[in-house]
């Protein structure tokens, strides 16, 4: 008799376009795995960890920055970093969970959820 084990893993991958301005960086995906954000080439190669203790990645439209959620301050807050994971900056600072960052199509605004409301 055969036994079948099915394991479902919830992960959201987001695509980053090639950065504008003549950059040579290749498009990549960002995804959360084991409480960290990883990137991988659009062709499925070059997987690497990018940010520790982070999840819910959201690329800027030009692929130069990544918004994400982290508890590194003790509370779930929205942060932003350069595409290479450097220059991390906290954007939200109020008590309570700030979740699900998402960019406007022009990249000028960031929206997230907080206490069942949408904030920008």
VMD Tcl script that builds the backbone (N, CA, C; Angstrom):
set m [mol new atoms 360]
animate dup $m
set s [atomselect $m all]
$s set {name element resname resid chain x y z} {
  {N N UNK 1 A 0.839 -1.165 0.000}
  {CA C UNK 1 A 0.000 0.000 0.000}
  {C C UNK 1 A 0.896 1.244 0.000}
  {N N UNK 2 A 0.540 2.168 -0.826}
  {CA C UNK 2 A 1.300 3.409 -0.930}
  {C C UNK 2 A 0.788 4.416 0.079}
  {N N UNK 3 A 1.727 5.151 0.651}
  {CA C UNK 3 A 1.360 6.276 1.505}
  {C C UNK 3 A 1.816 7.551 0.818}
  {N N UNK 4 A 0.963 8.508 0.847}
  {CA C UNK 4 A 1.267 9.768 0.190}
  {C C UNK 4 A 1.243 10.876 1.218}
  {N N UNK 5 A 2.337 11.564 1.325}
  {CA C UNK 5 A 2.404 12.713 2.229}
  {C C UNK 5 A 2.423 13.966 1.374}
  {N N UNK 6 A 1.530 14.854 1.682}
  {CA C UNK 6 A 1.447 16.104 0.945}
  {C C UNK 6 A 1.761 17.241 1.894}
  {N N UNK 7 A 2.762 18.023 1.551}
  {CA C UNK 7 A 3.150 19.164 2.374}
  {C C UNK 7 A 2.914 20.422 1.559}
  {N N UNK 8 A 2.130 21.308 2.106}
  {CA C UNK 8 A 1.873 22.576 1.447}
  {C C UNK 8 A 2.704 23.652 2.107}
  {N N UNK 9 A 3.415 24.404 1.323}
  {CA C UNK 9 A 4.235 25.497 1.830}
  {C C UNK 9 A 3.688 26.788 1.261}
  {N N UNK 10 A 3.330 27.694 2.140}
  {CA C UNK 10 A 2.813 28.988 1.692}
  {C C UNK 10 A 3.977 29.944 1.506}
  {N N UNK 11 A 4.149 30.420 0.322}
  {CA C UNK 11 A 5.198 31.394 0.031}
  {C C UNK 11 A 4.699 32.301 -1.083}
  {N N UNK 12 A 5.018 33.546 -0.965}
  {CA C UNK 12 A 4.645 34.498 -1.992}
  {C C UNK 12 A 5.928 35.025 -2.620}
  {N N UNK 13 A 6.032 34.881 -3.903}
  {CA C UNK 13 A 7.193 35.395 -4.613}
  {C C UNK 13 A 6.773 36.631 -5.388}
  {N N UNK 14 A 7.599 37.646 -5.349}
  {CA C UNK 14 A 7.312 38.861 -6.095}
  {C C UNK 14 A 8.464 39.140 -7.047}
  {N N UNK 15 A 8.128 39.538 -8.234}
  {CA C UNK 15 A 9.095 39.771 -9.305}
  {C C UNK 15 A 9.598 41.192 -9.274}
  {N N UNK 16 A 10.891 41.359 -9.410}
  {CA C UNK 16 A 11.488 42.692 -9.528}
  {C C UNK 16 A 11.955 42.885 -10.958}
  {N N UNK 17 A 11.511 43.944 -11.606}
  {CA C UNK 17 A 11.989 44.216 -12.956}
  {C C UNK 17 A 13.461 44.606 -12.938}
  {N N UNK 18 A 14.088 44.545 -14.084}
  {CA C UNK 18 A 15.473 44.995 -14.183}
  {C C UNK 18 A 15.527 46.475 -13.812}
  {N N UNK 19 A 16.447 46.873 -12.900}
  {CA C UNK 19 A 16.505 48.289 -12.508}
  {C C UNK 19 A 16.705 49.199 -13.702}
  {N N UNK 20 A 16.050 50.375 -13.643}
  {CA C UNK 20 A 16.191 51.343 -14.717}
  {C C UNK 20 A 17.507 52.087 -14.587}
  {N N UNK 21 A 17.801 52.917 -15.523}
  {CA C UNK 21 A 19.021 53.705 -15.471}
  {C C UNK 21 A 20.218 52.979 -16.043}
  {N N UNK 22 A 19.978 52.009 -16.904}
  {CA C UNK 22 A 21.085 51.334 -17.565}
  {C C UNK 22 A 21.763 50.278 -16.721}
  {N N UNK 23 A 21.150 49.869 -15.598}
  {CA C UNK 23 A 21.745 48.842 -14.752}
  {C C UNK 23 A 21.811 47.514 -15.479}
  {N N UNK 24 A 22.712 46.660 -15.039}
  {CA C UNK 24 A 22.869 45.362 -15.673}
  {C C UNK 24 A 22.302 44.240 -14.821}
  {N N UNK 25 A 21.679 44.584 -13.700}
  {CA C UNK 25 A 21.126 43.553 -12.839}
  {C C UNK 25 A 20.031 42.794 -13.567}
  {N N UNK 26 A 19.964 41.476 -13.317}
  {CA C UNK 26 A 18.947 40.645 -13.931}
  {C C UNK 26 A 17.688 40.654 -13.088}
  {N N UNK 27 A 16.519 40.459 -13.713}
  {CA C UNK 27 A 15.279 40.379 -12.940}
  {C C UNK 27 A 15.370 39.268 -11.914}
  {N N UNK 28 A 14.722 39.464 -10.768}
  {CA C UNK 28 A 14.755 38.436 -9.743}
  {C C UNK 28 A 13.438 38.381 -8.990}
  {N N UNK 29 A 13.224 37.280 -8.319}
  {CA C UNK 29 A 12.054 37.078 -7.476}
  {C C UNK 29 A 12.498 37.201 -6.030}
  {N N UNK 30 A 11.608 37.694 -5.180}
  {CA C UNK 30 A 11.847 37.713 -3.738}
  {C C UNK 30 A 10.742 36.890 -3.096}
  {N N UNK 31 A 11.105 36.094 -2.089}
  {CA C UNK 31 A 10.110 35.276 -1.404}
  {C C UNK 31 A 10.533 35.084 0.051}
  {N N UNK 32 A 9.551 34.815 0.892}
  {CA C UNK 32 A 9.815 34.561 2.309}
  {C C UNK 32 A 9.991 33.063 2.509}
  {N N UNK 33 A 11.030 32.702 3.275}
  {CA C UNK 33 A 11.313 31.300 3.568}
  {C C UNK 33 A 11.931 31.229 4.947}
  {N N UNK 34 A 11.306 30.488 5.827}
  {CA C UNK 34 A 11.834 30.270 7.178}
  {C C UNK 34 A 12.190 31.592 7.873}
  {N N UNK 35 A 11.277 32.534 7.857}
  {CA C UNK 35 A 11.415 33.839 8.517}
  {C C UNK 35 A 12.481 34.741 7.896}
  {N N UNK 36 A 12.892 34.457 6.692}
  {CA C UNK 36 A 13.864 35.291 5.989}
  {C C UNK 36 A 13.335 35.579 4.584}
  {N N UNK 37 A 13.852 36.651 3.971}
  {CA C UNK 37 A 13.540 36.938 2.572}
  {C C UNK 37 A 14.727 36.480 1.731}
  {N N UNK 38 A 14.424 35.738 0.701}
  {CA C UNK 38 A 15.408 35.235 -0.249}
  {C C UNK 38 A 15.136 35.844 -1.611}
  {N N UNK 39 A 16.150 35.863 -2.455}
  {CA C UNK 39 A 15.959 36.214 -3.853}
  {C C UNK 39 A 16.446 35.060 -4.711}
  {N N UNK 40 A 15.910 35.004 -5.915}
  {CA C UNK 40 A 16.307 33.981 -6.878}
  {C C UNK 40 A 16.155 34.580 -8.262}
  {N N UNK 41 A 17.031 34.220 -9.171}
  {CA C UNK 41 A 16.939 34.719 -10.540}
  {C C UNK 41 A 15.635 34.287 -11.178}
  {N N UNK 42 A 15.134 35.076 -12.121}
  {CA C UNK 42 A 13.885 34.755 -12.803}
  {C C UNK 42 A 13.979 33.426 -13.540}
  {N N UNK 43 A 15.203 32.975 -13.816}
  {CA C UNK 43 A 15.395 31.695 -14.486}
  {C C UNK 43 A 15.502 30.529 -13.500}
  {N N UNK 44 A 15.330 30.794 -12.195}
  {CA C UNK 44 A 15.359 29.742 -11.184}
  {C C UNK 44 A 16.740 29.430 -10.624}
  {N N UNK 45 A 17.734 30.226 -10.965}
  {CA C UNK 45 A 19.089 30.009 -10.452}
  {C C UNK 45 A 19.474 31.142 -9.496}
  {N N UNK 46 A 20.582 30.996 -8.834}
  {CA C UNK 46 A 21.182 32.004 -7.951}
  {C C UNK 46 A 20.329 32.335 -6.720}
  {N N UNK 47 A 19.729 31.331 -6.089}
  {CA C UNK 47 A 18.965 31.569 -4.854}
  {C C UNK 47 A 19.928 31.954 -3.738}
  {N N UNK 48 A 19.527 33.000 -2.971}
  {CA C UNK 48 A 20.365 33.420 -1.845}
  {C C UNK 48 A 19.519 34.163 -0.818}
  {N N UNK 49 A 19.900 34.048 0.453}
  {CA C UNK 49 A 19.188 34.832 1.471}
  {C C UNK 49 A 19.529 36.311 1.319}
  {N N UNK 50 A 18.535 37.173 1.499}
  {CA C UNK 50 A 18.749 38.608 1.358}
  {C C UNK 50 A 18.578 39.336 2.694}
  {N N UNK 51 A 17.478 39.059 3.403}
  {CA C UNK 51 A 17.179 39.748 4.663}
  {C C UNK 51 A 16.737 38.731 5.707}
  {N N UNK 52 A 17.306 38.812 6.897}
  {CA C UNK 52 A 16.941 37.906 7.985}
  {C C UNK 52 A 15.775 38.479 8.787}
  {N N UNK 53 A 14.994 37.577 9.375}
  {CA C UNK 53 A 13.856 37.967 10.214}
  {C C UNK 53 A 12.950 38.963 9.493}
  {N N UNK 54 A 12.552 38.635 8.277}
  {CA C UNK 54 A 11.744 39.515 7.437}
  {C C UNK 54 A 10.799 38.679 6.586}
  {N N UNK 55 A 9.671 39.275 6.195}
  {CA C UNK 55 A 8.726 38.596 5.309}
  {C C UNK 55 A 7.884 39.632 4.566}
  {N N UNK 56 A 6.997 39.166 3.710}
  {CA C UNK 56 A 6.096 40.005 2.903}
  {C C UNK 56 A 6.846 41.008 2.026}
  {N N UNK 57 A 7.749 40.521 1.164}
  {CA C UNK 57 A 8.515 41.445 0.312}
  {C C UNK 57 A 7.657 42.099 -0.764}
  {N N UNK 58 A 8.006 43.352 -1.097}
  {CA C UNK 58 A 7.326 44.097 -2.156}
  {C C UNK 58 A 8.341 44.985 -2.864}
  {N N UNK 59 A 8.650 44.682 -4.112}
  {CA C UNK 59 A 9.619 45.451 -4.888}
  {C C UNK 59 A 9.056 46.795 -5.316}
  {N N UNK 60 A 9.915 47.791 -5.433}
  {CA C UNK 60 A 9.534 49.042 -6.088}
  {C C UNK 60 A 9.411 48.729 -7.587}
  {N N UNK 61 A 8.633 49.513 -8.333}
  {CA C UNK 61 A 8.452 49.229 -9.765}
  {C C UNK 61 A 9.753 49.175 -10.556}
  {N N UNK 62 A 10.764 49.949 -10.154}
  {CA C UNK 62 A 12.028 49.923 -10.902}
  {C C UNK 62 A 13.003 48.860 -10.397}
  {N N UNK 63 A 12.610 48.088 -9.367}
  {CA C UNK 63 A 13.451 47.008 -8.861}
  {C C UNK 63 A 14.615 47.460 -8.001}
  {N N UNK 64 A 14.659 48.728 -7.604}
  {CA C UNK 64 A 15.805 49.227 -6.847}
  {C C UNK 64 A 15.641 49.091 -5.334}
  {N N UNK 65 A 14.418 48.950 -4.844}
  {CA C UNK 65 A 14.167 48.882 -3.399}
  {C C UNK 65 A 13.135 47.801 -3.091}
  {N N UNK 66 A 13.220 47.312 -1.863}
  {CA C UNK 66 A 12.325 46.260 -1.410}
  {C C UNK 66 A 11.715 46.668 -0.073}
  {N N UNK 67 A 10.384 46.736 -0.008}
  {CA C UNK 67 A 9.687 46.967 1.260}
  {C C UNK 67 A 9.388 45.589 1.859}
  {N N UNK 68 A 9.339 45.522 3.189}
  {CA C UNK 68 A 9.091 44.238 3.849}
  {C C UNK 68 A 8.616 44.479 5.277}
  {N N UNK 69 A 8.177 43.410 5.931}
  {CA C UNK 69 A 7.752 43.451 7.330}
  {C C UNK 69 A 8.800 42.721 8.164}
  {N N UNK 70 A 9.084 43.273 9.351}
  {CA C UNK 70 A 10.008 42.619 10.276}
  {C C UNK 70 A 9.627 42.976 11.706}
  {N N UNK 71 A 10.003 42.104 12.624}
  {CA C UNK 71 A 9.801 42.344 14.059}
  {C C UNK 71 A 11.115 42.753 14.721}
  {N N UNK 72 A 12.091 43.193 13.952}
  {CA C UNK 72 A 13.404 43.525 14.515}
  {C C UNK 72 A 13.352 44.638 15.545}
  {N N UNK 73 A 12.286 45.435 15.571}
  {CA C UNK 73 A 12.133 46.494 16.575}
  {C C UNK 73 A 11.296 46.009 17.760}
  {N N UNK 74 A 10.837 44.745 17.708}
  {CA C UNK 74 A 9.984 44.207 18.751}
  {C C UNK 74 A 8.525 44.207 18.370}
  {N N UNK 75 A 8.164 44.888 17.311}
  {CA C UNK 75 A 6.793 44.992 16.828}
  {C C UNK 75 A 6.834 44.816 15.309}
  {N N UNK 76 A 5.763 44.342 14.695}
  {CA C UNK 76 A 5.753 44.192 13.245}
  {C C UNK 76 A 5.656 45.564 12.595}
  {N N UNK 77 A 6.724 45.947 11.921}
  {CA C UNK 77 A 6.824 47.260 11.281}
  {C C UNK 77 A 7.202 47.088 9.821}
  {N N UNK 78 A 6.974 48.135 9.021}
  {CA C UNK 78 A 7.356 48.148 7.615}
  {C C UNK 78 A 8.753 48.760 7.501}
  {N N UNK 79 A 9.606 48.090 6.754}
  {CA C UNK 79 A 10.970 48.552 6.496}
  {C C UNK 79 A 11.177 48.631 4.992}
  {N N UNK 80 A 12.247 49.295 4.602}
  {CA C UNK 80 A 12.635 49.371 3.204}
  {C C UNK 80 A 14.145 49.161 3.131}
  {N N UNK 81 A 14.605 48.523 2.059}
  {CA C UNK 81 A 16.033 48.280 1.852}
  {C C UNK 81 A 16.349 48.402 0.370}
  {N N UNK 82 A 17.614 48.596 0.062}
  {CA C UNK 82 A 18.056 48.559 -1.337}
  {C C UNK 82 A 17.905 47.129 -1.861}
  {N N UNK 83 A 17.932 46.967 -3.155}
  {CA C UNK 83 A 17.746 45.654 -3.781}
  {C C UNK 83 A 18.787 44.632 -3.330}
  {N N UNK 84 A 19.960 45.100 -2.884}
  {CA C UNK 84 A 20.999 44.177 -2.424}
  {C C UNK 84 A 20.905 43.886 -0.923}
  {N N UNK 85 A 19.861 44.410 -0.252}
  {CA C UNK 85 A 19.664 44.149 1.170}
  {C C UNK 85 A 20.336 45.142 2.101}
  {N N UNK 86 A 21.017 46.139 1.572}
  {CA C UNK 86 A 21.691 47.136 2.407}
  {C C UNK 86 A 20.791 48.350 2.599}
  {N N UNK 87 A 21.195 49.257 3.466}
  {CA C UNK 87 A 20.478 50.506 3.662}
  {C C UNK 87 A 19.095 50.323 4.268}
  {N N UNK 88 A 18.949 49.403 5.202}
  {CA C UNK 88 A 17.644 49.128 5.808}
  {C C UNK 88 A 17.192 50.329 6.628}
  {N N UNK 89 A 15.921 50.714 6.401}
  {CA C UNK 89 A 15.337 51.865 7.108}
  {C C UNK 89 A 13.912 51.520 7.522}
  {N N UNK 90 A 13.583 51.796 8.773}
  {CA C UNK 90 A 12.228 51.542 9.274}
  {C C UNK 90 A 11.313 52.687 8.850}
  {N N UNK 91 A 10.137 52.354 8.294}
  {CA C UNK 91 A 9.193 53.367 7.841}
  {C C UNK 91 A 8.069 53.619 8.842}
  {N N UNK 92 A 7.597 52.590 9.533}
  {CA C UNK 92 A 6.497 52.759 10.485}
  {C C UNK 92 A 7.023 52.634 11.905}
  {N N UNK 93 A 6.386 53.353 12.842}
  {CA C UNK 93 A 6.881 53.355 14.224}
  {C C UNK 93 A 5.777 53.369 15.275}
  {N N UNK 94 A 4.541 53.094 14.891}
  {CA C UNK 94 A 3.439 53.097 15.844}
  {C C UNK 94 A 3.266 51.707 16.452}
  {N N UNK 95 A 2.773 51.620 17.696}
  {CA C UNK 95 A 2.517 50.301 18.296}
  {C C UNK 95 A 1.459 49.546 17.492}
  {N N UNK 96 A 1.590 48.253 17.429}
  {CA C UNK 96 A 0.656 47.423 16.674}
  {C C UNK 96 A 1.284 46.947 15.376}
  {N N UNK 97 A 0.648 45.961 14.783}
  {CA C UNK 97 A 1.194 45.321 13.580}
  {C C UNK 97 A 0.913 46.129 12.316}
  {N N UNK 98 A 1.952 46.410 11.559}
  {CA C UNK 98 A 1.858 46.997 10.221}
  {C C UNK 98 A 2.233 45.876 9.251}
  {N N UNK 99 A 1.341 45.534 8.341}
  {CA C UNK 99 A 1.507 44.334 7.529}
  {C C UNK 99 A 1.255 44.590 6.049}
  {N N UNK 100 A 1.731 43.673 5.204}
  {CA C UNK 100 A 1.390 43.645 3.787}
  {C C UNK 100 A 1.753 44.857 2.973}
  {N N UNK 101 A 2.997 45.319 2.987}
  {CA C UNK 101 A 3.336 46.490 2.174}
  {C C UNK 101 A 3.151 46.207 0.686}
  {N N UNK 102 A 2.694 47.227 -0.033}
  {CA C UNK 102 A 2.514 47.106 -1.475}
  {C C UNK 102 A 2.703 48.475 -2.110}
  {N N UNK 103 A 3.427 48.530 -3.217}
  {CA C UNK 103 A 3.749 49.793 -3.897}
  {C C UNK 103 A 2.687 50.202 -4.887}
  {N N UNK 104 A 2.540 51.513 -5.070}
  {CA C UNK 104 A 1.710 52.007 -6.165}
  {C C UNK 104 A 2.468 51.741 -7.462}
  {N N UNK 105 A 1.767 51.736 -8.579}
  {CA C UNK 105 A 2.410 51.406 -9.854}
  {C C UNK 105 A 3.480 52.403 -10.259}
  {N N UNK 106 A 3.381 53.655 -9.786}
  {CA C UNK 106 A 4.423 54.625 -10.103}
  {C C UNK 106 A 5.549 54.636 -9.070}
  {N N UNK 107 A 5.410 53.849 -8.001}
  {CA C UNK 107 A 6.462 53.733 -6.988}
  {C C UNK 107 A 6.513 54.871 -5.998}
  {N N UNK 108 A 5.625 55.835 -6.093}
  {CA C UNK 108 A 5.692 57.011 -5.224}
  {C C UNK 108 A 5.007 56.800 -3.880}
  {N N UNK 109 A 4.140 55.795 -3.787}
  {CA C UNK 109 A 3.404 55.561 -2.543}
  {C C UNK 109 A 3.522 54.103 -2.133}
  {N N UNK 110 A 3.424 53.902 -0.828}
  {CA C UNK 110 A 3.442 52.563 -0.259}
  {C C UNK 110 A 2.190 52.427 0.595}
  {N N UNK 111 A 1.457 51.352 0.414}
  {CA C UNK 111 A 0.261 51.093 1.215}
  {C C UNK 111 A 0.515 49.853 2.063}
  {N N UNK 112 A -0.113 49.791 3.237}
  {CA C UNK 112 A -0.013 48.626 4.106}
  {C C UNK 112 A -1.272 48.552 4.963}
  {N N UNK 113 A -1.464 47.405 5.619}
  {CA C UNK 113 A -2.640 47.264 6.478}
  {C C UNK 113 A -2.234 47.444 7.936}
  {N N UNK 114 A -3.162 48.043 8.694}
  {CA C UNK 114 A -2.949 48.299 10.113}
  {C C UNK 114 A -4.322 48.335 10.765}
  {N N UNK 115 A -4.559 47.438 11.736}
  {CA C UNK 115 A -5.839 47.405 12.459}
  {C C UNK 115 A -7.039 47.386 11.501}
  {N N UNK 116 A -7.006 46.514 10.511}
  {CA C UNK 116 A -8.090 46.339 9.542}
  {C C UNK 116 A -8.341 47.597 8.704}
  {N N UNK 117 A -7.353 48.452 8.571}
  {CA C UNK 117 A -7.438 49.650 7.730}
  {C C UNK 117 A -6.277 49.643 6.751}
  {N N UNK 118 A -6.427 50.371 5.662}
  {CA C UNK 118 A -5.350 50.541 4.690}
  {C C UNK 118 A -4.713 51.907 4.937}
  {N N UNK 119 A -3.407 51.931 5.092}
  {CA C UNK 119 A -2.641 53.170 5.319}
  {C C UNK 119 A -1.715 53.408 4.135}
  {N N UNK 120 A -1.371 54.669 3.884}
  {CA C UNK 120 A -0.344 54.995 2.884}
  {C C UNK 120 A 0.637 55.973 3.499}
}
mol reanalyze $m
mol bondsrecalc $m
mol representation Tube
mol addrep $m
